[in-house]
Amino acid sequence: MNFSAIDRRKFLRGSGIALALPWLETFAPKVRAARRPNQRKRLACFYLPDGVPMPLEKDPSFKEWSWFPHGSGKDFKFTKCMETLEPLRNDLTVLSGLSHPAVRHVHGHRNADQFLTGANTGAMDDQYQNSISLDQVFAAQVGGHTRHASLVMSTDGGTGSPRGAHTLSYNAQGRPIPAEHKPKRIFDMLFVKSGPNAARRLALSKSALDDLLEDANSLNRSLSKNDQETLADYLQSVRDTEVKVEKAKRWLNIPIPKVDTDHLELDVTPEDSRNFLRTMYELIYLAFKTDTTRTATYQLGRENGVGISDYLARAVGYRGAHSLSHETKKPGGYKNFGTYCRFINEELGRFASRLKATSEPGGEGSMLDNTALFFGSASSAFHLSRNYPLILMGGRNMGFKHGQYLKFGQGNDKQQATSGISSDAGWRGEMNYTELPLSNLYLTMLHKLGVEAKSFAGSTETLSEV
């Protein structure tokens, strides 16, 4: 057995460092060529705090800035909040009328912890107990095939606190898995540091790729023309990402004041926050492309406007993201909140489009066809823990149906039951409508991802429409 060839298929070697390679057909085992191409399945989950704009139907802002589309089924129209996703219309499904039953009467700021678990964490802090998250159920099945079982990320990093989570991921015992928020550290995870000075070398401003070019040129001579293009595109992606990582260091140096941030002039520009978000998405893309992991979570922000993540709104000219959800009754309030959500959807769409434009390594279709992307929040209008705004994208080769807007439950067809609320008193209101458990969707996703689970978070039913 040619161990050198096997090693080359996985890594480029430099002076004390190695770079994971994408799948290359030149080194695929002959036995695989006789079989159907390998179809990897991947999952990435994203969380948006603070809910979304949901004006009343009689409000002039309803037509353009209500987050949920107008219409239903295949016949729906995006508002300005989501129209940036129009090019991906046939690759996504918008869902409403789903929520976690255990937390429907809990304030939305306390529910990020349960978004991927569906757990009843208890009414009191000393009763807090979470359960395993959706991503970790999937990672338990596929994580053994990759160097990292899962990639857990957030804008703020760490675990946060109970009901103030900085992570979406929880292990089998319900304990939070710390999220990484430093792009440089995540970038380095794509490298194997095999020498004593590797960490120092990667920390230098000089590109780490320069140490790998000799090996890359040598490898290139033995590759097919298609693989040569694949390798060139990949190396350029890594180099571009490395530049973004350097720029993102500025974001991490933003001070976290202990006073009201709305009245401070912080040293952060729109380019900082936009670049940071794009860099985090790009790192997930590289991790998936190199099969470093097949599972990723990214919590865009912590609930209640706490932490550095609240500054993401500066990308579109606002001081803080959380305050936008409290100012919808002010002139232009829904437009402001909707403009921020539009930015978030635009960057999600940019990431999904990147996957769609990339052929599945060693498989059929695009990477998006073999990747399920799940995006949402654990609250809707003004922090109500109901009617979660949800988007499911990709996974066509897994059997997901798309190009539709699905409404579940009864009595809230126009999405007005949770609309127009402008005070925290709303979350205590009674429900005179019905919603389905979000975990029904999670069980459906697990089955299409190849996990033979009989239940998840108490749900044993699936959603045939998905």
C-alpha positions in Angstrom: 0.0 0.0 0.0 1.3 3.4 -1.0 1.1 5.3 2.3 2.7 8.4 0.6 -0.2 8.6 -1.8 -2.8 8.2 1.0 -1.1 10.9 3.0 -1.0 13.2 0.0 -4.6 12.8 -0.6 -5.4 14.3 2.8 -2.7 17.0 3.4 -0.3 19.3 1.8 3.0 19.3 3.9 4.9 22.4 4.7 7.6 23.2 7.2 6.0 22.0 10.4 2.4 22.5 9.2 0.0 20.6 7.0 -3.2 21.8 5.2 -6.2 19.5 4.8 -7.0 18.9 1.1 -10.4 18.7 -0.6 -11.5 15.5 -2.2 -9.4 14.8 -5.3 -10.6 12.3 -7.9 -7.0 11.4 -8.9 -6.4 9.6 -5.7 -9.8 8.0 -5.3 -9.6 4.3 -4.7 -10.4 2.2 -7.8 -13.0 0.3 -5.9 -14.9 3.6 -5.4 -14.9 4.3 -9.1 -16.9 1.1 -9.7 -19.5 2.1 -7.2 -21.9 5.0 -7.0 -20.1 8.2 -6.0 -19.9 8.9 -2.3 -22.7 11.1 -0.9 -21.7 12.8 2.3 -24.4 14.4 4.4 -23.8 17.5 6.3 -25.7 19.7 8.8 -25.3 23.4 9.8 -27.6 25.2 12.2 -27.7 29.0 12.8 -29.4 31.0 15.5 -30.6 34.6 15.4 -31.5 36.3 18.7 -34.2 38.8 19.5 -36.9 37.6 17.1 -38.0 39.3 13.9 -40.2 42.2 12.7 -43.9 41.2 12.7 -46.2 44.3 12.2 -49.9 44.1 12.3 -51.6 43.6 8.9 -53.1 47.1 9.2 -49.7 48.6 9.8 -48.2 50.3 6.6 -45.0 48.3 7.3 -46.7 44.9 7.0 -46.4 44.6 3.2 -42.7 45.3 3.0 -41.2 44.5 6.4 -43.1 41.6 7.9 -40.5 38.8 8.2 -42.8 35.9 7.1 -43.6 35.8 3.4 -47.0 36.7 2.0 -49.0 33.7 0.7 -48.4 30.0 1.3 -47.3 26.8 -0.3 -45.6 27.3 -3.7 -47.5 30.6 -4.1 -45.7 33.0 -1.8 -43.8 36.3 -2.0 -40.8 37.4 0.0 -40.9 40.8 1.7 -37.9 43.1 1.7 -36.7 41.2 4.8 -36.1 38.1 2.8 -36.0 39.0 -0.9 -32.3 38.7 -1.0 -33.0 34.9 -0.8 -35.1 34.9 -4.0 -32.2 33.4 -6.1 -32.4 30.4 -3.7 -36.2 30.1 -3.7 -36.2 26.6 -5.1 -33.6 25.5 -2.6 -35.4 26.6 0.6 -38.5 26.2 2.7 -39.9 28.8 5.1 -41.8 27.4 8.0 -44.2 29.0 10.6 -46.4 27.7 13.3 -43.7 25.6 15.0 -42.3 26.1 18.5 -41.1 24.1 21.5 -44.1 23.4 23.8 -42.0 23.4 27.0 -41.1 27.1 26.6 -44.1 28.7 25.0 -44.8 30.6 28.2 -41.2 31.6 28.8 -39.7 34.9 27.8 -37.9 34.6 24.4 -34.6 36.0 25.8 -34.3 32.8 27.8 -34.7 30.2 25.1 -31.6 30.1 22.9 -30.5 27.2 25.2 -33.4 25.1 24.0 -33.4 26.0 20.4 -31.7 22.8 19.2 -32.7 20.6 22.2 -36.4 21.3 22.8 -35.8 20.6 26.5 -37.9 21.7 29.4 -35.1 23.2 31.4 -37.2 23.9 34.5 -38.9 27.0 35.8 -36.2 27.9 38.3 -32.5 28.3 37.7 -31.6 25.7 40.3 -33.8 23.2 38.3 -32.0 23.8 35.1 -31.4 20.7 33.0 -30.8 20.6 29.3 -30.6 17.7 26.9 -28.7 16.7 23.8 -28.9 19.1 20.8 -30.0 18.2 17.3 -26.5 18.7 15.8 -24.8 16.4 18.4 -27.2 13.6 17.6 -26.1 13.8 14.0 -22.5 14.3 15.0 -22.6 11.1 17.1 -23.3 9.2 13.9 -21.0 10.9 11.4 -18.3 12.4 13.6 -16.1 9.3 13.5 -15.4 9.9 9.8 -13.9 13.3 10.2 -11.1 14.9 12.2 -13.6 17.0 14.2 -16.9 15.5 15.1 -18.5 19.0 15.0 -17.6 22.6 14.7 -19.3 24.7 17.4 -19.2 28.5 16.8 -20.7 31.7 18.1 -20.0 35.4 17.8 -19.5 35.7 21.6 -17.7 32.4 22.3 -17.7 30.1 25.3 -20.9 28.7 26.8 -22.5 31.8 28.4 -24.8 31.0 31.3 -28.0 29.0 31.8 -30.7 30.8 29.9 -28.0 33.1 28.5 -26.4 30.7 26.1 -23.4 31.5 23.9 -23.6 28.1 22.3 -26.3 26.1 20.5 -24.7 22.7 21.1 -25.2 20.4 24.1 -23.8 16.9 24.7 -25.6 13.7 25.6 -25.6 14.8 29.3 -27.2 18.2 28.4 -24.0 20.1 29.1 -23.1 23.1 26.9 -20.2 22.6 24.5 -18.1 25.8 24.4 -18.3 27.7 21.2 -15.3 29.1 19.4 -15.5 32.7 18.3 -11.9 33.5 17.2 -11.6 33.1 13.5 -7.8 32.6 13.8 -8.2 29.6 16.1 -10.9 28.1 13.8 -8.6 28.7 10.8 -5.8 26.9 12.5 -8.1 23.9 13.1 -7.8 23.3 9.3 -4.1 22.7 9.8 -2.3 19.9 11.5 0.5 21.4 13.5 3.1 18.7 13.4 6.2 20.7 14.3 7.2 22.5 17.6 7.2 25.9 15.9 4.0 25.4 13.9 1.7 27.5 16.1 4.2 30.4 16.0 4.6 30.2 12.3 0.8 30.3 11.7 0.6 33.3 13.9 2.9 35.3 11.7 1.5 37.8 9.2 3.2 35.8 6.4 0.8 33.5 4.7 0.9 29.9 6.0 0.3 28.8 2.4 3.8 30.0 1.3 5.3 27.1 3.2 3.0 24.7 1.3 3.5 25.8 -2.3 6.4 23.6 -3.1 4.4 20.5 -2.1 1.4 21.9 -3.9 3.3 22.3 -7.1 4.7 18.8 -6.8 1.3 17.4 -6.2 -0.2 19.4 -9.1 1.9 17.5 -11.7 0.2 14.2 -10.8 -3.4 15.5 -10.8 -6.0 15.5 -13.5 -6.9 18.8 -15.2 -10.2 18.9 -13.1 -8.3 18.3 -9.9 -5.7 21.0 -10.8 -8.6 23.5 -11.0 -10.1 22.1 -7.8 -6.8 22.5 -6.0 -6.2 26.0 -7.4 -9.6 27.2 -6.4 -9.3 25.7 -2.9 -5.9 27.3 -2.2 -7.2 30.6 -3.4 -10.2 30.2 -1.0 -7.9 29.4 1.9 -5.7 32.4 1.1 -8.7 34.8 0.8 -10.0 33.4 4.1 -6.7 33.9 5.8 -6.8 37.6 4.8 -10.3 37.9 6.2 -9.2 36.2 9.4 -6.5 38.9 9.9 -9.0 41.6 9.4 -11.4 39.9 11.9 -8.8 40.3 14.7 -10.0 43.9 14.9 -13.5 42.8 15.8 -12.2 40.8 18.8 -10.5 43.9 20.2 -13.8 45.8 20.5 -14.3 46.6 24.2 -17.3 45.2 26.0 -18.6 48.2 28.1 -20.7 47.5 31.2 -23.0 50.5 30.4 -25.6 51.2 27.8 -23.8 50.8 24.5 -26.3 52.9 22.6 -24.7 56.1 24.0 -21.1 55.1 23.3 -19.0 55.8 20.2 -17.3 52.4 19.8 -14.3 51.9 17.5 -16.1 49.6 15.1 -16.9 50.1 11.5 -19.5 48.5 9.2 -16.7 46.6 7.5 -15.6 45.0 10.8 -18.9 43.3 11.6 -19.8 42.4 8.0 -16.3 40.9 7.5 -16.5 39.0 10.7 -19.8 37.3 9.8 -18.6 36.5 6.3 -15.4 35.0 7.7 -17.3 32.7 10.1 -19.4 31.4 7.2 -16.3 31.0 5.0 -14.6 28.9 7.7 -17.6 26.6 7.8 -17.4 26.3 4.0 -13.7 25.3 4.2 -14.4 22.8 7.0 -17.1 21.2 4.9 -15.1 21.2 1.7 -12.1 19.5 3.3 -14.4 17.1 5.2 -12.8 18.3 8.4 -16.3 18.1 9.9 -19.8 17.4 8.7 -21.6 19.2 11.5 -21.5 22.9 12.4 -23.5 25.3 14.6 -23.2 29.1 14.7 -25.0 31.3 17.1 -25.0 34.7 15.6 -25.7 36.4 18.8 -26.7 36.1 22.5 -30.2 37.1 23.5 -31.0 40.4 25.2 -28.3 42.5 23.5 -25.5 41.1 25.7 -22.0 40.9 24.3 -20.1 41.8 21.2 -22.7 40.2 18.9 -25.0 43.1 19.4 -22.7 45.2 17.2 -23.4 43.1 14.1 -26.1 45.7 13.3 -23.4 48.3 12.7 -22.9 46.6 9.3 -26.1 48.4 8.2 -25.7 51.6 10.2 -27.3 50.8 13.6 -25.7 50.9 17.0 -27.2 47.7 18.4 -29.3 44.8 17.1 -31.3 44.2 20.2 -32.6 47.8 20.5 -34.1 47.5 17.0 -36.6 45.0 18.3 -37.7 47.4 21.0 -38.2 50.4 18.7 -40.6 49.1 16.1 -43.3 51.6 17.2 -41.0 54.5 16.5 -41.1 56.1 13.0 -39.4 53.8 10.6 -39.0 51.2 13.4 -40.1 48.2 11.5 -38.0 49.2 8.5 -34.9 49.6 10.6 -35.4 46.1 12.2 -36.3 44.7 8.8 -33.1 46.2 7.3 -31.0 44.4 9.9 -32.8 41.1 9.2 -32.3 41.6 5.5 -28.6 41.9 6.1 -28.6 38.7 8.1 -30.5 36.9 5.4 -28.3 38.3 2.7 -25.2 36.8 4.3 -26.9 33.5 4.9 -27.8 33.4 1.2 -24.3 34.3 0.3 -23.0 31.2 2.2 -25.7 28.9 0.7 -25.0 30.2 -2.8 -21.3 29.4 -2.2 -22.2 25.8 -1.4 -24.6 25.7 -4.4 -21.8 26.9 -6.7 -19.4 24.1 -5.5 -19.7 20.6 -6.9 -20.0 17.9 -4.4 -16.5 16.5 -3.9 -16.6 12.9 -5.2 -20.4 12.9 -5.3 -23.4 14.1 -7.2 -24.9 17.6 -7.4 -23.6 20.6 -5.4 -22.4 20.8 -1.8 -25.7 22.5 -1.0 -27.6 19.4 -2.3 -25.9 17.4 0.3 -26.0 19.9 3.2 -29.0 20.8 5.3 -28.9 24.4 6.5 -31.3 25.3 9.3 -31.7 28.9 10.4 -34.1 30.4 12.9 -34.9 32.0 16.3 -36.6 30.8 19.5 -38.9 33.8 19.5 -41.0 35.8 17.1 -42.4 39.3 17.6 -41.0 41.0 20.6 -39.6 38.0 22.3 -42.6 35.7 22.3 -41.5 32.0 22.4 -44.0 31.0 19.7 -44.2 30.9 16.0 -40.5 30.6 15.4 -39.2 32.2 12.2 -37.5 29.3 10.4 -35.7 28.6 7.2 -34.6 25.2 5.9 -32.2 25.1 3.0 -30.4 22.6 0.8 -30.3 18.8 1.2 -32.0 18.1 -2.1 -30.2 14.8 -2.4 -31.5 13.8 1.0 -35.0 14.2 -0.2 -36.0 17.6 1.2 -38.8 19.3 -0.7 -38.3 23.0 -1.3 -39.7 26.1 -3.0 -42.5 26.4 -0.5 -43.8 28.3 2.6 -45.3 25.9 5.1 -47.8 27.0 7.8 -48.5 24.6 10.6 -51.0 24.7 13.5 -54.4 26.4 13.4 -55.8 29.8 14.0 -52.9 32.0 13.0 -52.9 31.7 9.2 -52.1 35.4 8.7 -49.3 35.4 11.3 -51.2 38.0 13.4 -51.5 36.2 16.7 -48.0 37.3 17.7 -47.8 40.5 15.7 -47.8 44.1 16.7 -46.7 43.5 20.3 -44.4 46.2 21.7 -44.0 45.3 25.4 -42.6 42.4 27.3 -46.1 41.8 28.7 -47.0 40.0 25.5 -45.1 36.8 26.2 -47.5 36.1 29.1 -50.6 36.2 26.9 -52.8 33.1 26.4 -52.7 31.1 23.1 -56.0 30.9 21.4 -54.4 29.1 18.4 -52.3 26.0 18.0 -48.8 25.2 17.0 -46.9 22.0 16.3 -43.7 20.9 18.2 -40.6 22.1 16.4 -39.1 18.7 17.3 -41.4 17.1 14.7 -39.2 19.0 12.2 -36.0 17.9 13.9 -37.0 14.2 13.8 -37.8 14.6 10.1 -34.4 16.2 9.5 -32.6 13.4 11.4 -34.3 10.7 9.3 -33.3 12.5 6.1 -29.8 12.9 7.4 -29.6 9.1 7.9 -30.1 8.9 11.7 -32.6 6.2 12.6 -34.1 7.9 15.7 -37.5 6.9 17.0 -38.0 10.2 18.8 -36.4 13.5 19.6 -37.2 15.8 22.5 -40.5 13.9 23.0 -41.6 14.0 19.4 -42.4 10.8 17.6 -44.2 12.4 14.6 -42.5 13.8 11.4 -43.6 16.4 8.9 -44.3 14.8 5.5 -44.5 18.2 3.8 -40.8 18.7 4.4 
